[in-house]
Amino acid sequence: MPWKLASLSTLLAVALLSGCSSTSESTLEPAAAETGHDRCEAKSAEFAIGKKASPELLEQARTRAGAQIARILKPNDMVTLEYRSDRLNLNTDANLVINRVNCG
């Protein structure tokens, strides 16, 4: 008999606490919608082609492309196969000169 009372009180407590949690659809928006950027435009960052890669140039290219994040990729760098429409990639040669700009 005591276990039935404990089970019933536990069930009642769970039911009361579930009413305290709230999730509205307006608060569950993707992060891209908060910032206004959901894609990058690689064409806007093509000014970097032929220049030596640097953190300053990376930030300028990221800003012009409208990307959330950016990275410099050297010839033998390992990369993930994950596609991100909000990421800018600056591909370089062995001398760190940018030879290709793309999003993903």
Secondary structure, 3 states (H helix, E strand, C coil): CHHHHHHHHHHHHHHHHHCCCCCCHHHCCCHHHHHCCCCCCHHHHHHHCCCECCHHHHHHHHHHHCCCEEEEECCCCCCCCCCCCCEEEEEECCCCEEEEEEEC
